[in-house]
Amino acid sequence: MTASHPRHRRALAVPAGMALATALAFLPNTAATAAPAHQGAAASDAASLSYVVNVQGGHGAPAHVKKAIAKAGGTIVTSYDQIGVIVVHASDADFAKTIRKTPGVQSAGATRNAPLPSAATTDLGSPKVLSAAEVAEATQEAAEGQDPLQNLQWDLPAIKADKAHEKSLGSSEVTVAVIDTGVDDTHPDIAPNFDRAASVNCVAGKPDTSEGAWRPGAAESPHGTHVAGEIAAAKNGIGMTGVAPGVKVSGIKVSNPDGYFYTEAVVCGFMWAAEHGVDVTNNSYYTDPWYFNCTDDPDQKALVEAVSRATRYAERKGAVNVAAAGNENYDLSSDEITDPSSPNDGTPSDRVIDPSECLDIPTQLPGVVTVASTGAKGLKSSFSNYGLGIIDIAAPGGDSTALQTPAPPATSGLILGTLPGGRWGYMAGTSMASPHVAGVAALIKSRHPYAPPALVKALLYAQADATACTKPYDIDNDGKADAVCEGPKNRNGFYGWGMADALDAVTR
């Protein structure tokens, strides 16, 4: 059996003994036990895999392609005719190779290595849950006009969200979709702002609209619920306050029970958002099983094409797509990166990739807002990926308190968020940075309701507080540079256009 490998939501895990250890969110960084090698794609024709088949969009799947899929042993699960992406299940390991020969098929590839259902299990890092005593203490210390836990949220003043709330909480006509592990809409901080009509379960690659299907199961990750609270926890005298506490938030569940975000689910998520009036999507994950998808590989090329079509369609329909940059301290603008974790549902091995040709999706796709993480001192988080021309903007995602300590009364360098079951707790990662930017984008959309995505993004970048490179960047003070920042103050590899600014979002 293969060893455990990082699962990739964009939240973190840190060495024992550091506060960050229990809290790093799940961009792609929790452990999953991969499927045994004998259960892989090529091993058993009795085990079905999932595939995407990409054809010309806008006209429906051609009859001859449908016939070829059936002849090759495939079963069509659903077809997104608007973008020409067909989701297929097939047990023949040569299905993709066979169907690529069909006229009109532009690309096709397996979305996973583990058979259906996934043989993986997820070993999730737990968030640092606030105890009843900690909640009571924070409540006693809350300032007038604040929600009880707001004094623990150093991240709100870091982007001037506390000042923004004096002007506007955002519009209930704006919806942010959390494309993630599911959202517990019964949480008292989420329920007032939850948009059920824009919520769905997309895990199977097609929409499941049954009541509560968007919620995480009892044993599933709290990641999506945490993200949702960061964006839009209501200012209601309970718990914490979101960046945009007056906007709506929806849950689009795309992570299966084992914690994998497969292509067909991600495509479904963007398509659902596109067709249900969503204004902003938050994407704190990478699409499994490849951390980087190389376009010279026919399978990975098909996955890039399918998700690219879906993100472009969502933007054409009015959504601003925001994504976390990742938690490996990679320079995404470098000539090469060693990826040791792909495929994370099979047998990974070290592979050297060119990040300009092998893409983290949806993070590196054109049009997607790519977000780096900062800690309580305003420096790039120790774990955050970076790269000149890749990072668009920065926002608080937390860091080890040992590295970046917040000012009192905040006690943790991590990010407070909502957790299933009416609880609150800390996490960290670029997973936590991305929802801050999604919240600011929602505030911009609230102030400029007719602004198309291109204008919302332009305002987001123009209003960001320019932040110069940290030089030298020696976050642990050991005398060695931990990363190298390139670029000027108003556009560099650590902070992009700068720190997101919620106050400007509601006043300019």
N, C-alpha and C positions, 0 to 999 in steps of 0.2 A: 504494500500500500504506500502511496506517496505521502510525503510529510505535509503538515499543515502549511498553508500559504496565505498571504494577506488577501482578505476580501476587500472589495474596495468601494466602500462608501467613503465620503471624505471627512471622516472624523478619526481621531488618533488614539494610540495607546503608547504609554511611556514606561520606562523602567520602574520597577517596584520601588517604593519609597519616595517617588515624586508625585505631587498632587495631580499631575497630568495623567498619570497612569490609568486612573479609572475613568477618565473623562474624555479622551480624544474621540471626536466624533467619527462618523463612519464614511468619510468620502470614500475611498477605497482602502480602509485599513483595519479590518478586523480579521481574525483568523478563521479559515474554513478548512475542514478536512476534505481533501480532494477524493474523487472517485477512484476505486482501485483500478489499476491499469487494465485488468482483464475486462472491465466494464466500459472501456473507452469506445469511441465512435466506430473504429474499424473492427472491433472484436466480435460483436454479435449482431447478426442481421435481424435478431428478434427484438432488439432494443431500438426504439425510435429516437431519432434526433429531430430538432427543429431547424428549419432553414428559412432564409429569405430569398425570394426570387424577384429580381428587379426588371421590370419591363417599362415601356414608355407609359408615362402617366397621363391621366385625363380621359381615357377611353375604356377603362375596364380591362380585365385580363383577357387577351385574345383567346379565341376558342381553341386554336391549335396549340397554344401554350398550356391551357388547361388539360387538353388531351395528352400532351407530352408528359405533363406532371403525373397524370394517372398512370400512363404507360410505364413510367420510371418507378412506380410504386409509391408515389406521394399522395397525400391527402391534404387538400386545401383547408386550412383552418379559417382564414379570413383573407380578404383582399382589400387593400387600401387603394382604390382605383384612382383617387385624386393624385396620388404620387407614384402609382405603378409599383407598389410593394405588395407581394403575395407572401403570406406566411404558410408554410407547408410542414407537415410531419411526414417523415419517411424513415424506414428501417434499413434501406440499402446504403451502405457506406459510400457507394459511388454515385449517389443521387445527384449531388451538386455537379460533379464532373459530367454526368450524362445530360443534365438539363441545360448546362451552359452551351451545348451544341445546338440547341433549338433556336431557329431564327426568331428574332424579336426579343430574346432574353439577353439583357445587357450585362448582368452579373448575377451570381447566385452563390450562396455559401452557408455552411453550417453555423448556427448561432452559438453552439456549445460543443463541449467534448463529452460531458456526462450525459448518459441517456435520460430520456423522460420516464418517470419523474427523476429529478436530480438525485444523485446518490450522495451528494455532499451534505455535511452538517456544519452549522455555523457555531463557532465558539466566540461569542460576542464579549467585548469589553463592556463592563457595566458603567453607567453614568454614576457620578457621585451624587447620591440622592440627599436632599435636605431633610434632616430629621425634624420632628415636630418641635423640638426645643429650638432648633436653628430658625425655623419659620417664626416661632413666637418671639424670639429675640430680635429678628430683623423687623418684625411688625412693630415692636415697641419703639424702635429707633427710626422708623419711617418719618420722613419730613411731611409737613402739611401739603396736601395735594398730590402726594405720591401714592402709588399702589404699595402694599405692604413690603414687597421684596425688592422694590426698585432701587433702594440704596445699595444693594449687592450687584447692581448692573452697571459696572464701570464702563461697559461698552456703549451705553446710550449717550453719555456726554462725550465720548470719544468721537462720535459722528454728529454731535449737537442735536441728537434726537430729543433730549429733554427740553431744549429750547424750542425745537420745532413743534412740540406738542402744545406749547402755549399759543401757537398760531393755528395749527390744524392737526387733527388726528388722522386725516386721510378720509377718502370718500367710500361709502358703502357700495357705490356703483363700480368700484374697482375690485377685481379678484386676482389674487396670487395663487397659482396652483403649485402645490408641493409634490413634485414628482419624486417619489421616495418609497419608504418602507411601509407607508400607511399612516393615517392620522386618526388619533382618538378624539373624535368630535364631541365626546361627552365631557371632556375636561372643562371645568368651569371658566378657564381663561380662554378657551377656544370656542366653546359652544355659541357665545353671542355673535361671533363673526364667521361662523362656518357656512360655506356655500355648498349645500348638498347637491344641487343641480349640476354643479361642475365637478363632482367627485365620482370616482369609479375605481374598480379593480381591473387592472390591465395585465395581470401576471401571466395569463395564458396567451397573450398576444391579441386578444379581442376583448371588448368591454363587457364587464360584469357589473350591472347596475343594481343588483339586489341590495336591500337595505343593510348598511353597515359593512359592505364588502370592501370599502376603502380603509377599514380599521386594521391595525396590526393585531395578530393573534397574541394570546397570552405569552407564548414563548418566543415571539418575534421581536425584532429590534425596535427600541423606542425612538430611533433616529428621526423619522419623519415627524413624529409628534413634537419633538424638541425643536426642530426647524420651524414648524408651523407657529409655535409660540413665540419664537424669536421675531418672526415677521409680524404677527397680528394678534398677540395676546391682548385681550381687551383691557382698556383702562376702566376698570369696574370695581375698584376697591378690593379686589381679590388677587393675591399672588403677585405676578410680575407684569411688566408692560412691554408690548411689542414695539418694534421700530415704527410700524404704521398701524396703531391700535384701532383705527376706524375703518380699515379696509376689510374686505372679505378674504377668506383663505379656504382653499379646497384641498382635498386629498386625492391624489392619483397614485394608487399603489402599483408599483412595478417590480418590487422585489419579492422573489418567491420565498417560501418558508425557510429555505436554506440560506437566504441572504444574497442570492445572485440577481443581478440586474441584466437580464438578457435582452438582446436586440429587439426581438418581436414585442416584448413588453414596453420597452422604451419608445419604439415607434408608435405603438398604440397610445401611450401616454401623451406624446406630442400631438397626435392626431385628435385625441379627445379634447385636449386643451384648445386646439385650433377651432374646433367645431362648437365649443361651448362658451365662447365669449371671454376666455381668460385673457387678462392683460399682461401678466408677468408669469413666467414659470421659473421655479427654482430647482436646480439640478446639482445636488451634493453627492455625486457618485461618479464612477466611470462605468461604461458598458462592458459587462463581462463577456467572455473570459479573458480578453486581452487587454492589458493595461494600455498598450499602444497597438493600433491596428495598422499593419503595413500594406500599402496599396499595391505592392508587387506580389502579394499573396492573394490568390483568387477568392478564398473564403473571407479573409479580412477586408479585402476591397469591397466585397458585397455588403458587409456590415457598415462600413463607412458610408457607402452610397445610400443605404436604407435610412440610417439615422440622419444623414445630411438632408435628404429629401424631406424628412419629417420636420426637422428644425426650420428649414426654409419655409415650408408650408405654414407652420405655426406663426412665423414672423409675418408672412404675407397676410395672414388672417388677423393680425393685430397684436401678437404676443411678443414681448421682450423676453428673450431666453437668457437666464443668468446661470453660470456654472462655477463650481469650485475648482481651483487650480490643482489640487492634489497635495499630498502630505509627505513626500519623500525628499524634500530639499533638492529636487532636480532643477537644473537649468534647462528649461524647455527650449531655449534658443541656441543651445550648444550643438556642436557637430554630431555628437553621439552620446547615447545614454545606455548603460547596461541595465536591462530589465530582467530581474531574476525571478519574477513571479507569474509569468504567463506561459501557458494558459492556467488560470487558477482553479479550473475544475478538471484538470487532467494531470499531466506530468510536466511541470515547468522546468525550464533550464535557463541558464544565463544566455541572453542574446543581446548583441550590441545593435542598437537601432539608431536611425537618423530621425529625430523628432519632427523634422520638416516633411518627412515622407511617411512616418509611422505615427498616427494620431491618437491621442487620448480623446475619446468621444463620449459626450458631446463637447467637452471643454475646449478643444482646439478647432472646432468647426467654425467656418466663416459666419460672422454675424452674432455669434454667441459672446456674451459679456463674461470675460474670464477674471475671476476674483482671487487675489492673494490674501493671506491672513496676516494680521498684526496682533501683537500682544498688548498688555496693559501699559507698557512704556511707549507704545506707538512704533516699535521696531518690527520688521518682518519677523513673524513667528519662526522659531527654530526649525520647524518642520516644513514650512510652506514652500511649494514649488515657486519658481520665478522665471524670468526670462524677458529680455528686451524685445518688444514687439509682440509678445504673447500675453503678458499681464495687462489688463485694461484698467483695473482699479483695485484698491485695497480697502479692507474693512476689518473690524475686530473679529478674530477667531480664537483668541486665547493663546496661552503658552504656559509652560511650567511657572509656577509662582517663584521658584528658585531662580528663574531667568528674568522674568518681568513681573514685578510685584505691583499690584494696584494700590492706589491711595485709599486710606480708610474713608468710609466705613466698609468698603468692599474688602473681602477677606480672601477671595480666590482669584487667580489669574485666568480662570476658565470662564466659559460663557454660560449664564443661567438660562434655562429653558424649561418648557413644560414637558412632563413625562406622563405616560398612560396611567390611568387610575387616579387622576386628580393630584398628582405629585409634581414637584419641581426638582431640578437637579442640574449639575454642571457637566458640560462636555467641552471639547476643544477640537479644532481642526479647521481646514479650509471649508469643511461642511458648515461650520458656524459662521464663517465670514460671508459666504455667498448669500444667506438669507438676509443679512444686514443690507446688502446692495439691492436685493429683490424688494425689500421694504422701502428703501429710498426711491427706487424706480416707481413703486406704487404711489408714493407721495407725489412724485413728479406727474404721474398720470392723473392723480386726483386734482392737481392744480391746473393741468392742461388736458382736459378730458378728450379732446379731439386730436391730440398729438399722435402721429403714427410712431411705430417702434423706432425708426431711424432718428426722429427728433427727440424722443425720450432718451435714447442712448447718447445723443449729442449733448443734451442738457446734463445728463448724469456725469459725463466726462468734463464738461466745461465748468460745472459747479464743484467738482472735486477739489479738495485742498491739496495743491501741489506739495509733494514731499520729496525732498532730496534723497539721493542715495545714502545709505548708511556705509561709511567708509572710515576705517575698516569695519567689516561686519564680523565681530568676534563675540558672538552672543553668549558664550560660556566663559569668556575671559581666560582662556588658556593660552593666549598669545598666538593663536593660529586663526586665520580667516576661515569662517565656516561657509561663506558664499561670497561671490563677487557681483556687485551691482554695477550695471552699465547704463548710461543715458543721463540726460539732463533732469533738472528738478521737476519739470512738468511732463515728463514721459520717460520713465526708466523701468528697469527690469524687476525691481522689487515692488514698486507701488503703482506702476502704470501712470495714469493721469493724476493719481493722488488718492487721498483718503475720501471716501464717500461723505457727502455733506447733506444731512437731512434738513437743516435749517434753510439752506439755500433752496432745497427742493420745494419748500412750502412758501417761500417768499419771493422767488425770482421767476 
